[in-house]
Amino acid sequence: MIWEKLGLVFNIPGKNPLMRTHAQRPVVIPLDKDRVRVYFSSRDEFNRSRPFFFEAVISGNRFEVTYLHETPLMELGEDGTFDDSGIIFSSWIQTNEGILMYYNGFSLKKNVPYETSIGLAKSRDGVSFSRVFLGPVLSKNQQDIILVGLPNVALFNNTFYLFYFSGDAWIKYNDRFEIHYDVKLRTSNNPNFWCSEARHILKTDQKHCFAPSCIVQINSNYYLFLSGRGTFNFRANFEDAYKIYYMVSTDLISWSEPKLVEGLQPSGSGFDSIMAEYFYCFNLNDEWYGLYNGDGFGKSGIGLAKLIEI
């Protein structure tokens, strides 16, 4: 699989107090043959994330932002709830009742930095979102002992699939706690409830972490894109920093080993000099595109890529 980078296409103006830094975790909904809505999360001065969106026209290698929505699509949860300290949209599905959007909800902790759980919101117009439940649809449990997050939900063969990361340990390194996680899968016949047994899709040693970023079907294969990093020193060390990987399956059960995506790795200069992560793949006008973040988990903006060869 070979992709071509088309460069940095969006970063926030930084003037809105609720949109002070970051354009993190792009999520795309195609609107028509050459127009998309891109959801992202931005942080306020207290480092709390809220979701926003912009719209853009894509034609060939051209990407033009036509509108930026600067009002948060959801507000933080009430004090003490699972999403009182941050919300990051992550994945959506279309239903008869509108759009269901799965998201990361953040709450701060005392002994470790934070906890994430998976929340669910709904919208008729893709602009105004409301919580389906005040609590999470999936949080830490007997099988996911520390935290869960980055939900990627898709409907294949009349079954809903939820790919997510599952934290299994906080590890202290240079007086800072870092989370270690693996990739797991749950299935359901109802997108509101995920009670099935969790199954490991990818399990790693404590020196490496992988999180799902997008699941798509291209021809007869399923492609799960991943953000992979070292557990320690990944914010500034090029070797351990986030990189974009993929795994392939023909049945959603057995998966290949993760491979680096050719053409999408950190460039050594520019907005993605050290990191490349949160890749989101989508089809528009029979072309496959992808948006992703570079350095600083989206602090440096969003880049665009185009599929050249499967």
Secondary structure, 3 states (H helix, E strand, C coil): CEEEEEEEEECCCCCCCCCCEEEEEEEEEEEECCEEEEEEEEECCCCCEEEEEEEEEEECCEEEEEEEECCCCCCCCCCCCCCCCEEEEEEEEEECCEEEEEEEEEEECCCCCEEEEEEEEEECCCCCCEECCCCCCECCCCCCCCEEEEEEEEEECCEEEEEEEEEEEEEEECCEEEEEEEEEEEEECCCCCCCCCCEEEECCCCCEEEEEEEEEEECCEEEEEEEEEECCCCCCCCCCCCEEEEEEECCCCCCCCCEECECCCCCCCHHHCCCCEEEEEEEECCEEEEEEECHHHHCCCEEEEEEEEC
